[in-house]
Amino acid sequence: MTFASATESIIITADKDNTGLIFIGKSNVTNAGANAFAPLNASEALIIEFDDVSNGIYAVSDTASQNVWKGALL
């Protein structure tokens, strides 16, 4: 996921209906959780300081058809 403008921090929330884990990381994160800096279960949220719009944050899951929501503090 990317952001169109500079941010101070971001929030990533796993959808309440998810049945699998969501792994948050850089471009090398895998659906088995390798290289993840955080796993999220359904309804869990992660708030991180993030101010580098030139690099994306990646969310992958160990289960198909999972959803995440993102927001930013500008």
C-alpha positions as CSV (number, residue, x, y, z in Angstrom):
1,M,0.0,0.0,0.0
2,T,1.2,3.5,-0.7
3,F,0.2,7.0,0.3
4,A,-0.2,10.0,-2.0
5,S,1.4,12.5,0.3
6,A,3.8,12.6,3.3
7,T,2.5,11.1,6.5
8,E,3.5,11.1,10.1
9,S,2.0,7.7,11.0
10,I,-0.3,5.2,9.5
11,I,-2.9,2.7,10.8
12,I,-3.5,-0.7,9.2
13,T,-6.5,-2.7,10.3
14,A,-7.4,-6.3,9.4
15,D,-11.0,-6.6,8.4
16,K,-13.3,-8.1,11.1
17,D,-14.4,-10.9,8.8
18,N,-10.9,-12.1,7.9
19,T,-10.3,-15.8,8.7
20,G,-6.5,-15.8,8.1
21,L,-3.5,-13.8,9.2
22,I,-2.3,-10.6,7.5
23,F,1.4,-10.1,7.5
24,I,2.7,-6.5,7.3
25,G,6.2,-5.8,6.0
26,K,8.4,-4.5,3.2
27,S,8.4,-5.9,-0.4
28,N,10.0,-9.2,0.7
29,V,7.2,-10.2,3.1
30,T,5.7,-13.6,2.3
31,N,2.3,-15.2,2.9
32,A,4.0,-17.6,5.4
33,G,5.1,-14.6,7.5
34,A,8.8,-14.5,6.6
35,N,10.2,-11.0,6.8
36,A,7.0,-9.6,8.4
37,F,7.3,-7.0,11.1
38,A,3.8,-7.6,12.3
39,P,1.0,-10.2,12.0
40,L,-2.6,-9.1,12.3
41,N,-5.6,-11.3,13.2
42,A,-9.2,-10.2,12.3
43,S,-10.0,-6.8,13.7
44,E,-6.5,-6.1,14.9
45,A,-4.8,-2.8,14.1
46,L,-1.2,-1.6,13.8
47,I,-0.2,2.0,14.1
48,I,3.4,2.8,13.0
49,E,5.4,5.9,12.3
50,F,5.8,6.1,8.6
51,D,7.0,9.2,6.6
52,D,8.5,7.7,3.5
53,V,6.1,7.8,0.6
54,S,8.8,6.5,-1.7
55,N,8.6,3.1,-0.2
56,G,5.4,1.0,0.1
57,I,4.2,-1.1,3.0
58,Y,3.0,-4.5,2.0
59,A,0.2,-6.7,3.4
60,V,-0.1,-10.3,2.4
61,S,-2.2,-13.1,3.8
62,D,-1.9,-16.9,4.4
63,T,-5.5,-17.1,3.2
64,A,-7.2,-15.9,0.0
65,S,-9.6,-13.0,-0.1
66,Q,-8.7,-11.2,3.0
67,N,-9.0,-7.4,3.4
68,V,-7.1,-4.6,5.2
69,W,-7.9,-1.0,5.7
70,K,-5.4,1.9,5.8
71,G,-5.4,5.4,7.1
72,A,-2.9,8.1,7.6
73,L,-2.2,11.0,10.0
74,L,-0.8,13.8,7.8
